[in-house]
Amino acid sequence: MHDKNMTTHALPTRRRGKPVAVVKQGSAAVPIDKGDVRGSIRFTIAFYRNGQRERRTFATLDAARDEARMAALNSGHPHYYHAAVPTKSQRSDA
């Protein structure tokens, strides 16, 4: 015999929802999500660089938009995003 009173229902999962903004440059799009971290509002961007997923958080939406724009612009050119100092053989004046 089956007792229906013993059945527990799963709690509803937290829905992610839509991003606050999406920064698009060409075919690349970087979503900006809004979250609450210890009582403070934080804005998070997530993107792929060099085959690895990166997430960064910001206190203001403007700062998150600026960084998302840079990430979207350089998604096809990851070496431009964090430019390293060129070596002697890479410089044109060498």
N, CA, C and O atoms as a CHARMM CRD file, in Angstrom:
* protein
*
  376
    1    1 MET  N      0.82600  -1.16700   0.00000 PROA 1      0.00000
    2    1 MET  CA     0.00000   0.00000   0.00000 PROA 1      0.00000
    3    1 MET  C      0.87800   1.23900   0.00000 PROA 1      0.00000
    4    1 MET  O      1.89300   1.28500   0.69400 PROA 1      0.00000
    5    2 HSD  N      0.48900   2.24800  -0.78000 PROA 2      0.00000
    6    2 HSD  CA     1.27700   3.47000  -0.93200 PROA 2      0.00000
    7    2 HSD  C      0.64000   4.58900  -0.11600 PROA 2      0.00000
    8    2 HSD  O     -0.56100   4.83800  -0.22300 PROA 2      0.00000
    9    3 ASP  N      1.43800   5.25400   0.68900 PROA 3      0.00000
   10    3 ASP  CA     0.94500   6.33300   1.53100 PROA 3      0.00000
   11    3 ASP  C      1.32900   7.67700   0.89900 PROA 3      0.00000
   12    3 ASP  O      2.50800   8.03000   0.86400 PROA 3      0.00000
   13    4 LYS  N      0.34900   8.41600   0.40500 PROA 4      0.00000
   14    4 LYS  CA     0.61800   9.67800  -0.27300 PROA 4      0.00000
   15    4 LYS  C      1.06100  10.77600   0.68700 PROA 4      0.00000
   16    4 LYS  O      1.64100  11.77200   0.25700 PROA 4      0.00000
   17    5 ASN  N      0.80400  10.61300   1.94000 PROA 5      0.00000
   18    5 ASN  CA     1.21300  11.62100   2.90500 PROA 5      0.00000
   19    5 ASN  C      2.72000  11.64600   3.11900 PROA 5      0.00000
   20    5 ASN  O      3.26100  12.63700   3.61000 PROA 5      0.00000
   21    6 MET  N      3.38700  10.58600   2.75900 PROA 6      0.00000
   22    6 MET  CA     4.83400  10.50800   2.93400 PROA 6      0.00000
   23    6 MET  C      5.58900  11.13500   1.76400 PROA 6      0.00000
   24    6 MET  O      6.80500  11.31000   1.84200 PROA 6      0.00000
   25    7 THR  N      4.90100  11.46900   0.70300 PROA 7      0.00000
   26    7 THR  CA     5.55900  12.02100  -0.47300 PROA 7      0.00000
   27    7 THR  C      5.98000  13.45600  -0.20700 PROA 7      0.00000
   28    7 THR  O      5.17000  14.28300   0.21200 PROA 7      0.00000
   29    8 THR  N      7.24000  13.74200  -0.45000 PROA 8      0.00000
   30    8 THR  CA     7.73100  15.11100  -0.29400 PROA 8      0.00000
   31    8 THR  C      7.93000  15.70900  -1.67600 PROA 8      0.00000
   32    8 THR  O      8.39300  15.03500  -2.59500 PROA 8      0.00000
   33    9 HSD  N      7.58500  16.95000  -1.81100 PROA 9      0.00000
   34    9 HSD  CA     7.74400  17.63600  -3.08400 PROA 9      0.00000
   35    9 HSD  C      9.03200  18.44000  -3.05500 PROA 9      0.00000
   36    9 HSD  O      9.39700  19.03800  -2.04300 PROA 9      0.00000
   37   10 ALA  N      9.69400  18.43500  -4.17400 PROA 10     0.00000
   38   10 ALA  CA    10.94000  19.18700  -4.27800 PROA 10     0.00000
   39   10 ALA  C     10.64100  20.67800  -4.22400 PROA 10     0.00000
   40   10 ALA  O      9.63000  21.14600  -4.74700 PROA 10     0.00000
   41   11 LEU  N     11.52500  21.39900  -3.59300 PROA 11     0.00000
   42   11 LEU  CA    11.38300  22.84700  -3.54900 PROA 11     0.00000
   43   11 LEU  C     11.66500  23.40900  -4.94000 PROA 11     0.00000
   44   11 LEU  O     12.49700  22.86900  -5.66900 PROA 11     0.00000
   45   12 PRO  N     10.99500  24.46300  -5.30400 PROA 12     0.00000
   46   12 PRO  CA    11.26800  25.03800  -6.62800 PROA 12     0.00000
   47   12 PRO  C     12.69500  25.57100  -6.68500 PROA 12     0.00000
   48   12 PRO  O     13.18600  26.16500  -5.72500 PROA 12     0.00000
   49   13 THR  N     13.34800  25.35500  -7.80800 PROA 13     0.00000
   50   13 THR  CA    14.71500  25.82500  -7.96400 PROA 13     0.00000
   51   13 THR  C     14.70900  27.30900  -8.29500 PROA 13     0.00000
   52   13 THR  O     13.73300  27.83300  -8.83200 PROA 13     0.00000
   53   14 ARG  N     15.77500  27.96000  -7.97800 PROA 14     0.00000
   54   14 ARG  CA    15.89600  29.39500  -8.25000 PROA 14     0.00000
   55   14 ARG  C     16.06700  29.58600  -9.74600 PROA 14     0.00000
   56   14 ARG  O     16.97600  29.02500 -10.35800 PROA 14     0.00000
   57   15 ARG  N     15.19400  30.37700 -10.32000 PROA 15     0.00000
   58   15 ARG  CA    15.27100  30.62400 -11.75000 PROA 15     0.00000
   59   15 ARG  C     16.32100  31.68600 -12.02200 PROA 15     0.00000
   60   15 ARG  O     16.41800  32.68000 -11.30300 PROA 15     0.00000
   61   16 ARG  N     17.08200  31.47100 -13.03600 PROA 16     0.00000
   62   16 ARG  CA    18.16700  32.38400 -13.37000 PROA 16     0.00000
   63   16 ARG  C     17.64200  33.68100 -13.94900 PROA 16     0.00000
   64   16 ARG  O     18.13500  34.75200 -13.59700 PROA 16     0.00000
   65   17 GLY  N     16.66400  33.61400 -14.82000 PROA 17     0.00000
   66   17 GLY  CA    16.09600  34.83100 -15.38000 PROA 17     0.00000
   67   17 GLY  C     16.94300  35.40000 -16.49300 PROA 17     0.00000
   68   17 GLY  O     17.93900  34.80900 -16.91000 PROA 17     0.00000
   69   18 LYS  N     16.53300  36.54600 -16.96000 PROA 18     0.00000
   70   18 LYS  CA    17.22500  37.21100 -18.05200 PROA 18     0.00000
   71   18 LYS  C     18.35200  38.07000 -17.51200 PROA 18     0.00000
   72   18 LYS  O     18.28900  38.54900 -16.37900 PROA 18     0.00000
   73   19 PRO  N     19.38900  38.26700 -18.32600 PROA 19     0.00000
   74   19 PRO  CA    20.45700  39.16400 -17.89500 PROA 19     0.00000
   75   19 PRO  C     19.97200  40.61400 -17.86400 PROA 19     0.00000
   76   19 PRO  O     19.01600  40.97600 -18.55000 PROA 19     0.00000
   77   20 VAL  N     20.64000  41.42600 -17.06800 PROA 20     0.00000
   78   20 VAL  CA    20.30500  42.83800 -16.96400 PROA 20     0.00000
   79   20 VAL  C     20.57900  43.53400 -18.29300 PROA 20     0.00000
   80   20 VAL  O     19.79700  44.37500 -18.73600 PROA 20     0.00000
   81   21 ALA  N     21.69500  43.17700 -18.92300 PROA 21     0.00000
   82   21 ALA  CA    22.08800  43.76900 -20.20100 PROA 21     0.00000
   83   21 ALA  C     22.92500  42.75100 -20.96500 PROA 21     0.00000
   84   21 ALA  O     23.50400  41.83700 -20.37900 PROA 21     0.00000
   85   22 VAL  N     22.97700  42.92200 -22.26400 PROA 22     0.00000
   86   22 VAL  CA    23.83500  42.10200 -23.11100 PROA 22     0.00000
   87   22 VAL  C     24.63600  43.05100 -23.99100 PROA 22     0.00000
   88   22 VAL  O     24.06700  43.85400 -24.73100 PROA 22     0.00000
   89   23 VAL  N     25.95900  42.95500 -23.90600 PROA 23     0.00000
   90   23 VAL  CA    26.83400  43.79300 -24.72000 PROA 23     0.00000
   91   23 VAL  C     27.20000  42.99500 -25.95700 PROA 23     0.00000
   92   23 VAL  O     27.73800  41.89200 -25.85700 PROA 23     0.00000
   93   24 LYS  N     26.90600  43.55800 -27.13400 PROA 24     0.00000
   94   24 LYS  CA    27.18100  42.86900 -28.39100 PROA 24     0.00000
   95   24 LYS  C     28.19400  43.66100 -29.20200 PROA 24     0.00000
   96   24 LYS  O     28.08600  44.87900 -29.34700 PROA 24     0.00000
   97   25 GLN  N     29.16600  42.95300 -29.71800 PROA 25     0.00000
   98   25 GLN  CA    30.15600  43.51200 -30.62500 PROA 25     0.00000
   99   25 GLN  C     30.35800  42.47600 -31.72400 PROA 25     0.00000
  100   25 GLN  O     30.91000  41.40500 -31.47300 PROA 25     0.00000
  101   26 GLY  N     29.91800  42.78400 -32.93100 PROA 26     0.00000
  102   26 GLY  CA    30.01100  41.81500 -34.01600 PROA 26     0.00000
  103   26 GLY  C     29.12300  40.62500 -33.70700 PROA 26     0.00000
  104   26 GLY  O     27.93700  40.78600 -33.41900 PROA 26     0.00000
  105   27 SER  N     29.69600  39.42900 -33.76400 PROA 27     0.00000
  106   27 SER  CA    28.92300  38.23000 -33.46300 PROA 27     0.00000
  107   27 SER  C     29.05500  37.80300 -32.00500 PROA 27     0.00000
  108   27 SER  O     28.41700  36.83500 -31.59100 PROA 27     0.00000
  109   28 ALA  N     29.86500  38.50200 -31.22500 PROA 28     0.00000
  110   28 ALA  CA    30.07800  38.14200 -29.82400 PROA 28     0.00000
  111   28 ALA  C     29.07500  38.88500 -28.93900 PROA 28     0.00000
  112   28 ALA  O     28.78800  40.06200 -29.15800 PROA 28     0.00000
  113   29 ALA  N     28.55500  38.18800 -27.94800 PROA 29     0.00000
  114   29 ALA  CA    27.63000  38.77700 -26.98000 PROA 29     0.00000
  115   29 ALA  C     28.05300  38.35800 -25.57900 PROA 29     0.00000
  116   29 ALA  O     28.28900  37.17800 -25.32300 PROA 29     0.00000
  117   30 VAL  N     28.14800  39.32300 -24.67700 PROA 30     0.00000
  118   30 VAL  CA    28.53500  39.06000 -23.28700 PROA 30     0.00000
  119   30 VAL  C     27.38500  39.50700 -22.39000 PROA 30     0.00000
  120   30 VAL  O     27.09000  40.69900 -22.30900 PROA 30     0.00000
  121   31 PRO  N     26.72300  38.54400 -21.70400 PROA 31     0.00000
  122   31 PRO  CA    25.61900  38.92500 -20.81600 PROA 31     0.00000
  123   31 PRO  C     26.12400  39.47900 -19.48700 PROA 31     0.00000
  124   31 PRO  O     27.18000  39.08100 -18.99400 PROA 31     0.00000
  125   32 ILE  N     25.35200  40.40300 -18.91600 PROA 32     0.00000
  126   32 ILE  CA    25.65900  40.97400 -17.60200 PROA 32     0.00000
  127   32 ILE  C     24.52100  40.58400 -16.67000 PROA 32     0.00000
  128   32 ILE  O     23.36900  40.95100 -16.89900 PROA 32     0.00000
  129   33 ASP  N     24.84500  39.83900 -15.62100 PROA 33     0.00000
  130   33 ASP  CA    23.86100  39.38800 -14.64900 PROA 33     0.00000
  131   33 ASP  C     23.96600  40.22100 -13.37400 PROA 33     0.00000
  132   33 ASP  O     25.03500  40.72600 -13.03000 PROA 33     0.00000
  133   34 LYS  N     22.84700  40.35000 -12.68800 PROA 34     0.00000
  134   34 LYS  CA    22.78900  41.10500 -11.43900 PROA 34     0.00000
  135   34 LYS  C     22.55600  40.13000 -10.30100 PROA 34     0.00000
  136   34 LYS  O     21.70400  39.24800 -10.40200 PROA 34     0.00000
  137   35 GLY  N     23.30700  40.28100  -9.21600 PROA 35     0.00000
  138   35 GLY  CA    23.14500  39.38300  -8.08200 PROA 35     0.00000
  139   35 GLY  C     23.36200  40.10700  -6.77200 PROA 35     0.00000
  140   35 GLY  O     23.89400  41.21700  -6.73400 PROA 35     0.00000
  141   36 ASP  N     22.94600  39.46700  -5.70700 PROA 36     0.00000
  142   36 ASP  CA    23.08400  40.00700  -4.37300 PROA 36     0.00000
  143   36 ASP  C     24.15700  39.20800  -3.64600 PROA 36     0.00000
  144   36 ASP  O     24.02300  37.99700  -3.47100 PROA 36     0.00000
  145   37 VAL  N     25.22100  39.88400  -3.22300 PROA 37     0.00000
  146   37 VAL  CA    26.31800  39.22900  -2.51900 PROA 37     0.00000
  147   37 VAL  C     26.48300  39.90300  -1.17200 PROA 37     0.00000
  148   37 VAL  O     26.96400  41.03300  -1.08700 PROA 37     0.00000
  149   38 ARG  N     26.07900  39.20300  -0.11400 PROA 38     0.00000
  150   38 ARG  CA    26.18200  39.72100   1.26100 PROA 38     0.00000
  151   38 ARG  C     25.57800  41.10900   1.40900 PROA 38     0.00000
  152   38 ARG  O     26.14900  41.97600   2.06900 PROA 38     0.00000
  153   39 GLY  N     24.43400  41.31100   0.79800 PROA 39     0.00000
  154   39 GLY  CA    23.72600  42.56200   0.92300 PROA 39     0.00000
  155   39 GLY  C     24.11800  43.63300  -0.08500 PROA 39     0.00000
  156   39 GLY  O     23.50800  44.70200  -0.11000 PROA 39     0.00000
  157   40 SER  N     25.11200  43.37200  -0.90600 PROA 40     0.00000
  158   40 SER  CA    25.54700  44.33100  -1.91600 PROA 40     0.00000
  159   40 SER  C     25.13500  43.84300  -3.29700 PROA 40     0.00000
  160   40 SER  O     25.16100  42.64400  -3.57300 PROA 40     0.00000
  161   41 ILE  N     24.76100  44.76400  -4.15000 PROA 41     0.00000
  162   41 ILE  CA    24.41900  44.42400  -5.52400 PROA 41     0.00000
  163   41 ILE  C     25.70800  44.31500  -6.32700 PROA 41     0.00000
  164   41 ILE  O     26.54000  45.22200  -6.29700 PROA 41     0.00000
  165   42 ARG  N     25.87500  43.20700  -7.04500 PROA 42     0.00000
  166   42 ARG  CA    27.05500  42.98000  -7.88000 PROA 42     0.00000
  167   42 ARG  C     26.60400  42.62500  -9.28600 PROA 42     0.00000
  168   42 ARG  O     25.55900  42.00000  -9.46900 PROA 42     0.00000
  169   43 PHE  N     27.38600  43.02000 -10.27500 PROA 43     0.00000
  170   43 PHE  CA    27.12100  42.71800 -11.66700 PROA 43     0.00000
  171   43 PHE  C     28.21600  41.78100 -12.16300 PROA 43     0.00000
  172   43 PHE  O     29.40200  42.06200 -11.99200 PROA 43     0.00000
  173   44 THR  N     27.81900  40.67300 -12.77400 PROA 44     0.00000
  174   44 THR  CA    28.74700  39.63200 -13.18500 PROA 44     0.00000
  175   44 THR  C     28.73200  39.47400 -14.69000 PROA 44     0.00000
  176   44 THR  O     27.66900  39.43500 -15.31000 PROA 44     0.00000
  177   45 ILE  N     29.92300  39.38300 -15.28000 PROA 45     0.00000
  178   45 ILE  CA    30.04000  39.04400 -16.68900 PROA 45     0.00000
  179   45 ILE  C     30.73800  37.69800 -16.77800 PROA 45     0.00000
  180   45 ILE  O     31.56800  37.36300 -15.93200 PROA 45     0.00000
  181   46 ALA  N     30.40200  36.93400 -17.79900 PROA 46     0.00000
  182   46 ALA  CA    31.02100  35.63300 -18.02800 PROA 46     0.00000
  183   46 ALA  C     31.35200  35.53400 -19.50900 PROA 46     0.00000
  184   46 ALA  O     30.51700  35.82800 -20.36400 PROA 46     0.00000
  185   47 PHE  N     32.56900  35.12000 -19.80100 PROA 47     0.00000
  186   47 PHE  CA    33.01200  34.99300 -21.18500 PROA 47     0.00000
  187   47 PHE  C     34.12000  33.95600 -21.26000 PROA 47     0.00000
  188   47 PHE  O     34.65900  33.53200 -20.23800 PROA 47     0.00000
  189   48 TYR  N     34.45200  33.55200 -22.47900 PROA 48     0.00000
  190   48 TYR  CA    35.52100  32.58400 -22.70000 PROA 48     0.00000
  191   48 TYR  C     36.74000  33.30200 -23.23800 PROA 48     0.00000
  192   48 TYR  O     36.64500  34.12700 -24.14600 PROA 48     0.00000
  193   49 ARG  N     37.88600  32.97600 -22.66500 PROA 49     0.00000
  194   49 ARG  CA    39.15600  33.51400 -23.13200 PROA 49     0.00000
  195   49 ARG  C     40.16900  32.38900 -23.10700 PROA 49     0.00000
  196   49 ARG  O     40.34800  31.72900 -22.08400 PROA 49     0.00000
  197   50 ASN  N     40.82400  32.17000 -24.22100 PROA 50     0.00000
  198   50 ASN  CA    41.81400  31.09400 -24.37000 PROA 50     0.00000
  199   50 ASN  C     41.23300  29.74000 -24.01000 PROA 50     0.00000
  200   50 ASN  O     41.91500  28.89900 -23.42400 PROA 50     0.00000
  201   51 GLY  N     39.96400  29.52800 -24.36300 PROA 51     0.00000
  202   51 GLY  CA    39.32500  28.24100 -24.13000 PROA 51     0.00000
  203   51 GLY  C     38.85100  28.01500 -22.70600 PROA 51     0.00000
  204   51 GLY  O     38.34400  26.93600 -22.39900 PROA 51     0.00000
  205   52 GLN  N     38.99900  28.99200 -21.83000 PROA 52     0.00000
  206   52 GLN  CA    38.55900  28.83700 -20.44700 PROA 52     0.00000
  207   52 GLN  C     37.52500  29.89700 -20.11500 PROA 52     0.00000
  208   52 GLN  O     37.62300  31.04000 -20.56400 PROA 52     0.00000
  209   53 ARG  N     36.53400  29.50700 -19.32500 PROA 53     0.00000
  210   53 ARG  CA    35.47300  30.42200 -18.93300 PROA 53     0.00000
  211   53 ARG  C     35.96500  31.31400 -17.80700 PROA 53     0.00000
  212   53 ARG  O     36.55700  30.84500 -16.83500 PROA 53     0.00000
  213   54 GLU  N     35.71000  32.60400 -17.95300 PROA 54     0.00000
  214   54 GLU  CA    36.08100  33.56000 -16.91700 PROA 54     0.00000
  215   54 GLU  C     34.83400  34.28300 -16.44400 PROA 54     0.00000
  216   54 GLU  O     33.95000  34.60300 -17.23900 PROA 54     0.00000
  217   55 ARG  N     34.76800  34.53700 -15.15300 PROA 55     0.00000
  218   55 ARG  CA    33.67500  35.31500 -14.56700 PROA 55     0.00000
  219   55 ARG  C     34.30200  36.43600 -13.76800 PROA 55     0.00000
  220   55 ARG  O     35.24500  36.22900 -13.00400 PROA 55     0.00000
  221   56 ARG  N     33.75700  37.63600 -13.96000 PROA 56     0.00000
  222   56 ARG  CA    34.25000  38.79700 -13.20800 PROA 56     0.00000
  223   56 ARG  C     33.06400  39.55800 -12.64900 PROA 56     0.00000
  224   56 ARG  O     32.01300  39.63400 -13.28500 PROA 56     0.00000
  225   57 THR  N     33.22900  40.12000 -11.46800 PROA 57     0.00000
  226   57 THR  CA    32.14500  40.85900 -10.82200 PROA 57     0.00000
  227   57 THR  C     32.54600  42.32000 -10.64500 PROA 57     0.00000
  228   57 THR  O     33.72000  42.65200 -10.48200 PROA 57     0.00000
  229   58 PHE  N     31.52500  43.18600 -10.68400 PROA 58     0.00000
  230   58 PHE  CA    31.73500  44.62200 -10.58600 PROA 58     0.00000
  231   58 PHE  C     30.66700  45.23400  -9.70500 PROA 58     0.00000
  232   58 PHE  O     29.57000  44.69100  -9.57600 PROA 58     0.00000
  233   59 ALA  N     30.98700  46.36400  -9.10200 PROA 59     0.00000
  234   59 ALA  CA    30.04600  47.04500  -8.21500 PROA 59     0.00000
  235   59 ALA  C     29.04700  47.88100  -8.99700 PROA 59     0.00000
  236   59 ALA  O     27.92600  48.09200  -8.53400 PROA 59     0.00000
  237   60 THR  N     29.43400  48.36200 -10.17600 PROA 60     0.00000
  238   60 THR  CA    28.54000  49.21900 -10.95300 PROA 60     0.00000
  239   60 THR  C     28.27200  48.60000 -12.31500 PROA 60     0.00000
  240   60 THR  O     29.09100  47.85100 -12.84800 PROA 60     0.00000
  241   61 LEU  N     27.11500  48.92500 -12.86400 PROA 61     0.00000
  242   61 LEU  CA    26.73800  48.43100 -14.18100 PROA 61     0.00000
  243   61 LEU  C     27.62900  49.03000 -15.26100 PROA 61     0.00000
  244   61 LEU  O     27.94900  48.36100 -16.24300 PROA 61     0.00000
  245   62 ASP  N     28.02800  50.27600 -15.08800 PROA 62     0.00000
  246   62 ASP  CA    28.89900  50.91800 -16.08300 PROA 62     0.00000
  247   62 ASP  C     30.25700  50.22600 -16.17700 PROA 62     0.00000
  248   62 ASP  O     30.77500  50.02200 -17.27500 PROA 62     0.00000
  249   63 ALA  N     30.82900  49.86800 -15.04000 PROA 63     0.00000
  250   63 ALA  CA    32.11100  49.16400 -15.04300 PROA 63     0.00000
  251   63 ALA  C     31.97200  47.79200 -15.69800 PROA 63     0.00000
  252   63 ALA  O     32.85500  47.36500 -16.44200 PROA 63     0.00000
  253   64 ALA  N     30.86900  47.10400 -15.42500 PROA 64     0.00000
  254   64 ALA  CA    30.63400  45.79500 -16.02900 PROA 64     0.00000
  255   64 ALA  C     30.44900  45.92200 -17.53600 PROA 64     0.00000
  256   64 ALA  O     30.93400  45.08100 -18.29300 PROA 64     0.00000
  257   65 ARG  N     29.74500  46.97400 -17.98100 PROA 65     0.00000
  258   65 ARG  CA    29.55800  47.19800 -19.42300 PROA 65     0.00000
  259   65 ARG  C     30.88300  47.47100 -20.11900 PROA 65     0.00000
  260   65 ARG  O     31.13200  46.95400 -21.20800 PROA 65     0.00000
  261   66 ASP  N     31.73300  48.27800 -19.49900 PROA 66     0.00000
  262   66 ASP  CA    33.03800  48.58000 -20.10800 PROA 66     0.00000
  263   66 ASP  C     33.87400  47.31900 -20.27000 PROA 66     0.00000
  264   66 ASP  O     34.46800  47.09400 -21.32500 PROA 66     0.00000
  265   67 GLU  N     33.91900  46.50300 -19.23300 PROA 67     0.00000
  266   67 GLU  CA    34.70800  45.27200 -19.29200 PROA 67     0.00000
  267   67 GLU  C     34.09000  44.26900 -20.26200 PROA 67     0.00000
  268   67 GLU  O     34.81300  43.57200 -20.97400 PROA 67     0.00000
  269   68 ALA  N     32.75600  44.19100 -20.29800 PROA 68     0.00000
  270   68 ALA  CA    32.08800  43.28500 -21.23100 PROA 68     0.00000
  271   68 ALA  C     32.34300  43.71000 -22.66800 PROA 68     0.00000
  272   68 ALA  O     32.50600  42.86500 -23.54800 PROA 68     0.00000
  273   69 ARG  N     32.37600  45.01400 -22.91200 PROA 69     0.00000
  274   69 ARG  CA    32.67600  45.51800 -24.25500 PROA 69     0.00000
  275   69 ARG  C     34.07800  45.11000 -24.67700 PROA 69     0.00000
  276   69 ARG  O     34.29400  44.70200 -25.81800 PROA 69     0.00000
  277   70 MET  N     35.03600  45.21700 -23.75500 PROA 70     0.00000
  278   70 MET  CA    36.41200  44.80700 -24.07400 PROA 70     0.00000
  279   70 MET  C     36.48900  43.30300 -24.33300 PROA 70     0.00000
  280   70 MET  O     37.18500  42.85600 -25.24500 PROA 70     0.00000
  281   71 ALA  N     35.77300  42.53200 -23.52600 PROA 71     0.00000
  282   71 ALA  CA    35.78500  41.08200 -23.69900 PROA 71     0.00000
  283   71 ALA  C     35.13200  40.68500 -25.01900 PROA 71     0.00000
  284   71 ALA  O     35.60600  39.77100 -25.69400 PROA 71     0.00000
  285   72 ALA  N     34.04000  41.36800 -25.39300 PROA 72     0.00000
  286   72 ALA  CA    33.35500  41.05700 -26.64800 PROA 72     0.00000
  287   72 ALA  C     34.19300  41.48600 -27.84400 PROA 72     0.00000
  288   72 ALA  O     34.25300  40.77300 -28.84600 PROA 72     0.00000
  289   73 LEU  N     34.83700  42.64100 -27.74900 PROA 73     0.00000
  290   73 LEU  CA    35.68100  43.10800 -28.84700 PROA 73     0.00000
  291   73 LEU  C     36.82900  42.15500 -29.11500 PROA 73     0.00000
  292   73 LEU  O     37.20200  41.92500 -30.26600 PROA 73     0.00000
  293   74 ASN  N     37.38200  41.60600 -28.06100 PROA 74     0.00000
  294   74 ASN  CA    38.58400  40.78700 -28.19600 PROA 74     0.00000
  295   74 ASN  C     38.31400  39.29900 -28.10600 PROA 74     0.00000
  296   74 ASN  O     39.24500  38.51400 -27.92700 PROA 74     0.00000
  297   75 SER  N     37.06600  38.89500 -28.22500 PROA 75     0.00000
  298   75 SER  CA    36.77700  37.46700 -28.12600 PROA 75     0.00000
  299   75 SER  C     37.40100  36.69300 -29.27300 PROA 75     0.00000
  300   75 SER  O     37.79400  35.54000 -29.09600 PROA 75     0.00000
  301   76 GLY  N     37.49800  37.29900 -30.43100 PROA 76     0.00000
  302   76 GLY  CA    38.13600  36.63800 -31.56800 PROA 76     0.00000
  303   76 GLY  C     39.63600  36.79900 -31.57600 PROA 76     0.00000
  304   76 GLY  O     40.34100  36.09800 -32.30200 PROA 76     0.00000
  305   77 HSD  N     40.13100  37.73300 -30.76000 PROA 77     0.00000
  306   77 HSD  CA    41.55900  38.02300 -30.69400 PROA 77     0.00000
  307   77 HSD  C     42.01200  38.02500 -29.24100 PROA 77     0.00000
  308   77 HSD  O     42.27400  39.09600 -28.69300 PROA 77     0.00000
  309   78 PRO  N     42.11300  36.87200 -28.60000 PROA 78     0.00000
  310   78 PRO  CA    42.41600  36.85300 -27.16300 PROA 78     0.00000
  311   78 PRO  C     43.75800  37.46300 -26.80200 PROA 78     0.00000
  312   78 PRO  O     43.95000  37.90900 -25.67100 PROA 78     0.00000
  313   79 HSD  N     44.70100  37.48800 -27.76000 PROA 79     0.00000
  314   79 HSD  CA    45.99500  38.05700 -27.41000 PROA 79     0.00000
  315   79 HSD  C     45.93300  39.57900 -27.29900 PROA 79     0.00000
  316   79 HSD  O     46.85400  40.18200 -26.74700 PROA 79     0.00000
  317   80 TYR  N     44.87700  40.22000 -27.80400 PROA 80     0.00000
  318   80 TYR  CA    44.72600  41.66000 -27.65400 PROA 80     0.00000
  319   80 TYR  C     44.14800  42.02400 -26.29700 PROA 80     0.00000
  320   80 TYR  O     44.34200  43.14600 -25.82700 PROA 80     0.00000
  321   81 TYR  N     43.44400  41.10200 -25.66100 PROA 81     0.00000
  322   81 TYR  CA    42.73200  41.43300 -24.43500 PROA 81     0.00000
  323   81 TYR  C     43.69500  41.80000 -23.30700 PROA 81     0.00000
  324   81 TYR  O     43.54300  42.84400 -22.67300 PROA 81     0.00000
  325   82 HSD  N     44.66900  40.95500 -23.06400 PROA 82     0.00000
  326   82 HSD  CA    45.70900  41.24900 -22.08900 PROA 82     0.00000
  327   82 HSD  C     47.02900  41.21900 -22.83800 PROA 82     0.00000
  328   82 HSD  O     47.69700  40.18800 -22.91100 PROA 82     0.00000
  329   83 ALA  N     47.38500  42.34400 -23.38200 PROA 83     0.00000
  330   83 ALA  CA    48.57500  42.40100 -24.21400 PROA 83     0.00000
  331   83 ALA  C     49.81800  42.23700 -23.34500 PROA 83     0.00000
  332   83 ALA  O     49.99000  42.92500 -22.33900 PROA 83     0.00000
  333   84 ALA  N     50.65300  41.33500 -23.74600 PROA 84     0.00000
  334   84 ALA  CA    51.91200  41.11500 -23.04100 PROA 84     0.00000
  335   84 ALA  C     52.97400  42.02200 -23.66000 PROA 84     0.00000
  336   84 ALA  O     52.81000  42.50300 -24.78100 PROA 84     0.00000
  337   85 VAL  N     54.03300  42.24600 -22.94400 PROA 85     0.00000
  338   85 VAL  CA    55.13700  43.03400 -23.46600 PROA 85     0.00000
  339   85 VAL  C     55.82500  42.20300 -24.54000 PROA 85     0.00000
  340   85 VAL  O     56.20900  41.06300 -24.28100 PROA 85     0.00000
  341   86 PRO  N     55.98900  42.75600 -25.75000 PROA 86     0.00000
  342   86 PRO  CA    56.59800  41.95900 -26.82200 PROA 86     0.00000
  343   86 PRO  C     58.06900  41.68800 -26.53800 PROA 86     0.00000
  344   86 PRO  O     58.76800  42.50600 -25.93800 PROA 86     0.00000
  345   87 THR  N     58.51200  40.54000 -26.97500 PROA 87     0.00000
  346   87 THR  CA    59.92300  40.19400 -26.81200 PROA 87     0.00000
  347   87 THR  C     60.72100  40.90500 -27.87400 PROA 87     0.00000
  348   87 THR  O     60.15300  41.51800 -28.77800 PROA 87     0.00000
  349   88 LYS  N     62.03400  40.83000 -27.77500 PROA 88     0.00000
  350   88 LYS  CA    62.91400  41.53200 -28.72000 PROA 88     0.00000
  351   88 LYS  C     62.67700  41.05000 -30.14000 PROA 88     0.00000
  352   88 LYS  O     62.68100  41.85900 -31.06800 PROA 88     0.00000
  353   89 SER  N     62.47000  39.74600 -30.33700 PROA 89     0.00000
  354   89 SER  CA    62.26800  39.21700 -31.68200 PROA 89     0.00000
  355   89 SER  C     60.90000  39.61200 -32.25200 PROA 89     0.00000
  356   89 SER  O     60.71600  39.58000 -33.46900 PROA 89     0.00000
  357   90 GLN  N     59.93800  39.98400 -31.39600 PROA 90     0.00000
  358   90 GLN  CA    58.61000  40.37100 -31.86000 PROA 90     0.00000
  359   90 GLN  C     58.54200  41.85500 -32.22200 PROA 90     0.00000
  360   90 GLN  O     57.64600  42.26600 -32.95800 PROA 90     0.00000
  361   91 ARG  N     59.47100  42.65900 -31.71700 PROA 91     0.00000
  362   91 ARG  CA    59.44400  44.09000 -31.99500 PROA 91     0.00000
  363   91 ARG  C     59.95700  44.37000 -33.40400 PROA 91     0.00000
  364   91 ARG  O     60.84500  43.68100 -33.90600 PROA 91     0.00000
  365   92 SER  N     59.38500  45.38500 -34.02500 PROA 92     0.00000
  366   92 SER  CA    59.78300  45.72400 -35.38900 PROA 92     0.00000
  367   92 SER  C     61.13600  46.41700 -35.43900 PROA 92     0.00000
  368   92 SER  O     61.80000  46.39500 -36.47500 PROA 92     0.00000
  369   93 ASP  N     61.55500  47.02800 -34.34100 PROA 93     0.00000
  370   93 ASP  CA    62.82400  47.75700 -34.33500 PROA 93     0.00000
  371   93 ASP  C     63.99800  46.85700 -33.93000 PROA 93     0.00000
  372   93 ASP  O     65.10800  47.35700 -33.74700 PROA 93     0.00000
  373   94 ALA  N     63.78700  45.56900 -33.78800 PROA 94     0.00000
  374   94 ALA  CA    64.83500  44.65200 -33.31200 PROA 94     0.00000
  375   94 ALA  C     65.85400  44.37000 -34.38900 PROA 94     0.00000
  376   94 ALA  O     66.80300  43.62000 -34.16000 PROA 94     0.00000
